[in-house]
Amino acid sequence: MAGETSTAPAGGDINRGPSFLAILWATLAISIIFVFARVYVRLVVIKYHGWDDYWIIASIVSTFNLFLTKVAMKINSRCESRSWA
């Protein structure tokens, strides 16, 4: 392994960004499902909520906002790279 060098593929570098974003969105969707299931059980079934419920909701909202910001930045970078002439 020490003597091996990393070479680019024949067509150039491989863009793994779309697959990375797909994995991130899938993970976000799963985490949102679990958070809402937890909040539902705590509020409806148990009829008790604590400070940790507020923190978990705040964390999922901030994570969702982070993902939306990432998507907006990606869309903006695509729009700026196009030549409209």
SULSUL-V747174 format. One record per residue. RES is the residue in one letter. PHI is phi in whole degrees, 0 to 359 (999 if undefined). PSI is psi in whole degrees, -180 to 180 (none if undefined). Layout:
[[RES PHI PSI] [RES PHI PSI]]
//
This chain:
[[M 999 -29] [A 291 -31] [G 273 -9] [E 282 142] [T 246 148] [S 274 127] [T 240 150] [A 285 152] [P 297 167] [A 301 -39] [G 274 0] [G 113 -164] [D 290 151] [I 267 128] [N 273 108] [R 259 10] [G 299 -48] [P 298 -41] [S 291 -35] [F 296 -45] [L 295 -36] [A 296 -41] [I 294 -42] [L 296 -43] [W 293 -38] [A 296 -42] [T 296 -41] [L 297 -43] [A 297 -43] [I 296 -43] [S 293 -36] [I 296 -41] [I 299 -45] [F 292 -39] [V 295 -46] [F 293 -34] [A 295 -42] [R 295 -45] [V 296 -40] [Y 299 -47] [V 297 -42] [R 292 -40] [L 274 -40] [V 265 -48] [V 281 -53] [I 277 -28] [K 61 41] [Y 213 138] [H 222 152] [G 231 -174] [W 295 -29] [D 294 -29] [D 293 -39] [Y 295 -39] [W 292 -39] [I 290 -35] [I 292 -42] [A 297 -39] [S 291 -38] [I 289 -35] [V 293 -43] [S 292 -36] [T 294 -42] [F 297 -42] [N 297 -37] [L 297 -42] [F 294 -42] [L 296 -37] [T 296 -42] [K 298 -43] [V 294 -42] [A 297 -39] [M 295 -39] [K 294 -43] [I 295 -42] [N 296 -40] [S 292 -32] [R 291 -39] [C 292 -38] [E 288 -26] [S 278 -14] [R 282 144] [S 261 122] [W 267 3] [A 281 none]]
//
